[in-house]
């Protein structure tokens, strides 16, 4: 699996429309708040032209793309952190995703009511961010209360953890999400990860506009300013048109439609690229007679971790990896020619996997 991305936003911002466009999953969509109650889940292949080229050079019985899971989470309202609307369920669903795609309404339409009776992209973002921060504050305050006594007794780990909690609480009370706070030591980073904070998750702001020519309207500009302050990504798309694009099965016809609209790629492609950047991900490949396959891992992962993506036993019993790069395959046209050219290497446990590596693992269980 590539990664798990939760679509969040206020009711009636177009989440379900965009979800349908991205996944062709046919989720229910209407102009009523809380159309989405239970989260819809869609799985899409991550497009990678390199895998198409690999298929031409290495004959395999099947091709397997890495995938991206989209989760369409119920719309949130003010007071969600206190259980308003579907708040508790909404917050619980967010905890389970790797990243948040925050859909923001960036269009005016009197026929689609806004829950606040006005369209204000910046304020819409603040409503959701505030609810997430309140939920994190309550969680951290309870955690700190339990650790304070232990820290005062001289427990080293407890003191470190209280230090982390103090910095996080300070940021949240200042209106800054947890992802803006950095920690240097592995122990601090591991503890932060264990907290599973809502505001620690990477965020991609998705501006839903009504017309491709409105890609830089005032609402979109407001979102870009906010995202820049946070260091978050921004994707602008027309939800309804994206749905039309994804309904075109023929690749050439789809590309022609994109060009007609002045678009280089689909909204799905743009979201995947931004998602990979946000989560610091990369792709390696395994090839062979049975299957050619793409795998997603964190950048800077070592060879045993990559092996573990295929099967946990591969990581436990890792011996070494046979490695060459996609570019080598393109240049020499076959695995045999790559070997003959001396481009295939044997790498050990400390090898850092690079984007585009093609790998065969040796292991002993």
C-alpha positions as CSV (number, residue, x, y, z in Angstrom):
1,X,0.0,0.0,0.0
2,X,1.2,3.5,-0.7
3,X,-0.5,5.6,2.0
4,X,-3.8,6.3,3.7
5,X,-5.2,9.7,3.1
6,X,-8.3,11.0,5.0
7,X,-10.5,13.6,3.2
8,X,-11.9,16.0,5.8
9,X,-13.7,19.3,5.7
10,X,-16.9,21.1,6.8
11,X,-20.2,19.7,5.4
12,X,-21.1,20.8,1.9
13,X,-17.5,21.6,0.7
14,X,-17.5,18.9,-1.9
15,X,-15.7,16.1,-0.1
16,X,-17.8,13.3,-1.5
17,X,-17.7,14.7,-5.0
18,X,-13.9,14.9,-4.9
19,X,-13.8,11.4,-3.3
20,X,-15.9,10.0,-6.2
21,X,-13.7,11.9,-8.7
22,X,-10.5,10.4,-7.2
23,X,-11.6,6.9,-6.7
24,X,-14.7,6.4,-9.0
25,X,-16.2,4.7,-6.0
26,X,-19.7,6.2,-6.4
27,X,-20.0,7.4,-2.8
28,X,-23.3,9.1,-2.1
29,X,-23.1,12.9,-2.6
30,X,-25.8,15.5,-2.0
31,X,-26.4,19.1,-0.7
32,X,-27.2,18.1,2.8
33,X,-24.9,18.1,5.9
34,X,-23.7,14.7,7.1
35,X,-24.4,12.8,3.8
36,X,-21.3,10.9,4.8
37,X,-21.8,9.2,8.2
38,X,-19.7,6.0,8.0
39,X,-16.4,6.7,6.2
40,X,-16.2,5.6,2.5
41,X,-13.0,4.0,1.5
42,X,-11.6,3.9,-2.0
43,X,-8.4,2.3,-3.2
44,X,-6.7,3.6,-6.3
45,X,-3.5,2.6,-8.2
46,X,-0.7,5.1,-8.0
47,X,0.2,5.9,-11.6
48,X,3.9,5.4,-12.4
49,X,5.0,5.5,-16.0
50,X,8.2,3.7,-15.0
51,X,6.2,0.6,-14.3
52,X,4.8,0.7,-17.9
53,X,8.4,0.8,-19.2
54,X,9.5,-2.0,-16.9
55,X,6.7,-4.1,-18.3
56,X,8.0,-3.7,-21.8
57,X,11.5,-4.7,-20.8
58,X,10.8,-7.5,-18.3
59,X,8.0,-9.9,-19.3
60,X,5.8,-10.8,-16.3
61,X,2.5,-12.6,-15.8
62,X,1.0,-9.5,-14.0
63,X,1.7,-6.0,-13.0
64,X,0.9,-4.6,-9.6
65,X,0.9,-0.9,-8.8
66,X,1.3,0.5,-5.3
67,X,-1.9,1.9,-4.1
68,X,-3.3,4.9,-2.2
69,X,-6.3,4.6,0.1
70,X,-8.7,7.6,0.3
71,X,-11.1,7.7,3.3
72,X,-14.1,10.1,2.9
73,X,-14.6,11.1,6.6
74,X,-17.9,12.7,7.9
75,X,-18.1,16.5,7.7
76,X,-17.1,18.3,10.9
77,X,-18.8,21.2,12.6
78,X,-18.0,23.6,15.4
79,X,-17.9,21.8,18.7
80,X,-16.8,18.5,17.2
81,X,-14.1,18.1,19.9
82,X,-17.0,18.2,22.4
83,X,-19.0,15.6,20.4
84,X,-21.1,18.0,18.3
85,X,-22.4,16.7,15.0
86,X,-20.5,13.5,14.4
87,X,-17.4,14.8,16.2
88,X,-16.3,11.8,18.2
89,X,-16.6,9.5,15.2
90,X,-14.9,12.1,12.9
91,X,-11.9,12.5,15.2
92,X,-11.5,8.8,15.7
93,X,-11.4,8.2,11.9
94,X,-8.8,10.9,11.4
95,X,-6.5,9.1,13.9
96,X,-6.3,6.1,11.6
97,X,-4.9,7.9,8.5
98,X,-1.4,8.8,7.5
99,X,-2.2,12.2,6.1
100,X,-5.1,14.6,5.9
101,X,-6.5,16.1,2.7
102,X,-8.4,19.1,4.0
103,X,-11.0,20.0,1.4
104,X,-11.9,23.7,1.4
105,X,-14.8,25.3,-0.4
106,X,-13.4,27.9,-2.7
107,X,-16.5,28.6,-4.8
108,X,-19.7,30.7,-4.3
109,X,-23.0,29.0,-5.1
110,X,-26.3,30.0,-3.6
111,X,-27.8,26.6,-4.4
112,X,-25.4,24.8,-2.1
113,X,-25.9,26.1,1.5
114,X,-22.8,26.7,3.7
115,X,-23.1,25.6,7.3
116,X,-21.9,29.0,8.4
117,X,-24.1,30.8,5.9
118,X,-21.1,32.4,4.2
119,X,-18.0,31.2,2.2
120,X,-14.8,32.2,4.0
121,X,-12.0,29.7,3.2
122,X,-9.6,31.0,5.9
123,X,-12.3,30.8,8.6
124,X,-13.4,27.3,7.4
125,X,-9.8,26.1,7.9
126,X,-9.6,27.7,11.3
127,X,-12.8,25.9,12.4
128,X,-11.4,22.5,11.7
129,X,-7.9,23.2,12.9
130,X,-9.3,24.6,16.2
131,X,-11.4,21.5,16.8
132,X,-8.4,19.2,16.1
133,X,-6.2,21.3,18.4
134,X,-8.8,21.3,21.2
135,X,-8.9,17.5,21.0
136,X,-5.1,17.2,21.1
137,X,-4.9,19.7,24.1
138,X,-7.3,17.6,26.1
139,X,-5.4,14.4,25.3
140,X,-2.0,15.9,26.2
141,X,-3.2,17.5,29.4
142,X,-4.5,14.2,30.7
143,X,-1.2,12.5,29.7
144,X,0.9,15.1,31.4
145,X,-1.1,14.9,34.6
146,X,-0.2,11.2,34.8
147,X,3.5,11.7,34.1
148,X,4.2,14.8,36.3
149,X,4.5,12.8,39.5
150,X,6.7,10.2,37.9
151,X,8.9,12.9,36.4
152,X,9.3,14.6,39.8
153,X,10.4,11.3,41.3
154,X,13.4,11.5,39.0
155,X,12.3,9.0,36.3
156,X,14.5,9.9,33.2
157,X,12.0,8.8,30.6
158,X,9.1,10.5,32.3
159,X,11.1,13.8,32.4
160,X,11.8,13.6,28.7
161,X,8.2,12.8,28.0
162,X,7.0,15.7,30.2
163,X,9.4,18.0,28.3
164,X,7.9,16.9,25.0
165,X,4.3,17.4,26.3
166,X,5.1,20.8,27.6
167,X,6.4,22.0,24.2
168,X,3.4,20.6,22.4
169,X,0.9,22.1,24.8
170,X,2.7,25.5,24.5
171,X,2.4,25.4,20.7
172,X,-1.3,24.3,20.7
173,X,-2.2,27.0,23.2
174,X,-0.6,29.5,20.8
175,X,-2.7,28.2,18.0
176,X,0.1,26.2,16.3
177,X,-0.5,22.5,15.3
178,X,1.8,19.8,16.7
179,X,3.4,19.3,13.3
180,X,5.1,22.7,13.7
181,X,7.1,21.5,16.7
182,X,10.3,19.6,15.9
183,X,12.2,17.2,18.2
184,X,15.8,16.0,17.6
185,X,16.4,12.9,19.7
186,X,15.1,9.5,18.5
187,X,13.4,9.0,22.0
188,X,11.5,12.3,21.6
189,X,10.4,11.5,18.1
190,X,9.3,8.0,19.1
191,X,7.2,9.4,22.0
192,X,5.7,12.0,19.7
193,X,4.7,9.3,17.3
194,X,3.1,7.2,20.0
195,X,0.8,10.1,21.0
196,X,-1.0,9.8,17.6
197,X,-1.9,13.5,17.6
198,X,-4.4,14.8,15.1
199,X,-2.5,18.0,14.4
200,X,0.8,16.1,14.0
201,X,-0.4,14.6,10.7
202,X,0.8,16.1,7.5
203,X,-1.9,18.2,5.8
204,X,-2.7,18.8,2.1
205,X,-5.2,21.6,1.4
206,X,-7.5,20.8,-1.5
207,X,-9.2,23.9,-2.9
208,X,-12.5,22.9,-4.6
209,X,-13.4,25.4,-7.2
210,X,-16.3,25.6,-9.6
211,X,-14.4,26.7,-12.8
212,X,-10.8,26.0,-14.0
213,X,-10.5,29.7,-14.8
214,X,-11.1,30.5,-11.1
215,X,-7.9,28.7,-10.0
216,X,-6.5,31.8,-8.3
217,X,-9.6,33.4,-6.9
218,X,-9.7,35.2,-3.5
219,X,-10.7,32.0,-1.6
220,X,-7.8,30.0,-3.2
221,X,-5.3,32.8,-2.3
222,X,-6.5,32.7,1.3
223,X,-5.8,29.0,1.4
224,X,-2.4,29.4,-0.1
225,X,-1.4,32.0,2.5
226,X,-2.5,29.8,5.3
227,X,-0.7,26.7,3.9
228,X,2.5,28.7,3.4
229,X,2.5,29.6,7.1
230,X,2.1,25.9,8.0
231,X,4.4,24.6,5.4
232,X,1.5,22.5,4.0
233,X,0.8,21.6,0.4
234,X,-2.0,22.9,-1.8
235,X,-3.8,21.4,-4.7
236,X,-6.5,23.2,-6.7
237,X,-9.1,21.2,-8.6
238,X,-12.7,21.3,-9.9
239,X,-14.4,18.4,-8.2
240,X,-17.2,18.0,-10.7
241,X,-14.9,18.2,-13.7
242,X,-12.4,15.7,-12.1
243,X,-15.3,13.3,-11.8
244,X,-15.9,13.6,-15.6
245,X,-12.2,13.1,-16.3
246,X,-12.0,9.9,-14.3
247,X,-15.1,8.5,-16.1
248,X,-13.1,8.5,-19.4
249,X,-11.6,5.1,-19.7
250,X,-9.5,5.7,-22.9
251,X,-6.1,7.2,-21.9
252,X,-5.8,9.2,-25.2
253,X,-9.3,10.6,-24.9
254,X,-8.7,11.5,-21.3
255,X,-5.4,13.2,-22.1
256,X,-7.2,15.2,-24.9
257,X,-9.9,16.3,-22.5
258,X,-7.2,17.4,-20.0
259,X,-5.4,19.4,-22.7
260,X,-8.7,21.0,-23.7
261,X,-9.1,22.2,-20.2
262,X,-5.5,23.4,-20.0
263,X,-4.5,20.8,-17.4
264,X,-1.3,18.8,-17.6
265,X,-2.5,16.0,-15.2
266,X,-5.5,14.9,-13.2
267,X,-6.3,16.0,-9.7
268,X,-5.5,12.5,-8.5
269,X,-2.0,12.7,-10.0
270,X,-1.5,16.1,-8.3
271,X,-2.7,14.8,-5.0
272,X,-0.5,11.8,-5.1
273,X,2.6,13.8,-6.0
274,X,1.9,16.2,-3.1
275,X,1.1,13.3,-0.8
276,X,4.4,11.7,-1.5
277,X,6.2,14.9,-0.9
278,X,4.4,15.5,2.4
279,X,5.1,12.1,3.7
280,X,8.6,11.9,2.3
281,X,7.9,8.7,0.3
282,X,9.6,7.0,-2.6
283,X,9.1,3.9,-4.8
284,X,11.2,0.8,-5.4
285,X,10.4,-2.1,-7.7
286,X,10.6,-5.8,-7.8
287,X,10.6,-7.6,-11.2
288,X,10.4,-11.1,-12.5
289,X,8.5,-13.7,-14.4
290,X,5.6,-13.8,-11.9
291,X,5.1,-10.1,-11.4
292,X,6.5,-6.6,-11.8
293,X,5.5,-4.6,-8.8
294,X,5.9,-1.1,-7.3
295,X,6.3,-0.7,-3.5
296,X,6.1,2.5,-1.4
297,X,8.5,3.2,1.4
298,X,9.7,6.2,3.4
299,X,12.7,8.0,1.9
300,X,16.0,7.0,3.7
301,X,14.7,3.5,4.5
302,X,17.3,0.8,4.6
303,X,17.3,-2.4,2.6
304,X,15.8,-4.6,5.4
305,X,12.9,-2.2,5.8
306,X,12.2,-2.3,2.1
307,X,12.3,-6.1,2.3
308,X,9.8,-5.9,5.2
309,X,7.3,-4.2,3.0
310,X,7.1,-7.4,1.0
311,X,6.9,-9.8,4.0
312,X,8.0,-9.4,7.6
313,X,10.0,-12.6,7.3
314,X,12.1,-10.9,4.6
315,X,13.2,-8.2,7.0
316,X,13.8,-10.7,9.9
317,X,15.9,-13.0,7.8
318,X,17.5,-10.3,5.5
319,X,20.9,-11.3,4.2
320,X,21.5,-8.9,1.3
321,X,19.9,-7.3,-1.7
322,X,20.7,-7.4,-5.4
323,X,20.2,-3.8,-6.6
324,X,20.2,-1.9,-9.8
325,X,18.4,1.3,-10.9
326,X,15.4,1.8,-13.2
327,X,17.7,4.0,-15.3
328,X,20.1,1.1,-15.8
329,X,17.3,-1.1,-17.1
330,X,16.2,1.6,-19.5
331,X,19.7,2.0,-20.8
332,X,20.6,-1.7,-21.2
333,X,17.1,-3.0,-22.0
334,X,17.2,-6.2,-20.0
335,X,18.3,-7.5,-16.6
336,X,20.9,-9.8,-18.2
337,X,22.5,-6.8,-20.0
338,X,22.4,-4.8,-16.7
339,X,24.4,-7.7,-15.0
340,X,26.8,-8.0,-18.0
341,X,27.5,-4.2,-17.7
342,X,28.4,-4.6,-14.0
343,X,25.5,-2.4,-12.9
344,X,24.0,-4.9,-10.5
345,X,25.3,-4.6,-7.0
346,X,25.1,-6.6,-3.8
347,X,24.1,-4.4,-0.9
348,X,23.9,-5.1,2.9
349,X,21.8,-4.0,5.8
350,X,23.0,-0.4,5.8
351,X,22.1,0.3,2.2
352,X,19.7,3.3,1.9
353,X,17.1,2.5,-0.8
354,X,16.8,5.1,-3.6
355,X,13.7,6.1,-5.5
356,X,13.6,3.9,-8.7
357,X,15.8,1.1,-7.3
358,X,15.0,-2.4,-8.6
359,X,15.6,-5.0,-5.9
360,X,15.9,-8.7,-5.4
361,X,16.2,-9.8,-1.7
362,X,18.1,-12.7,-0.3
363,X,16.9,-13.9,3.0
364,X,16.9,-16.8,5.4
365,X,14.0,-17.7,7.6
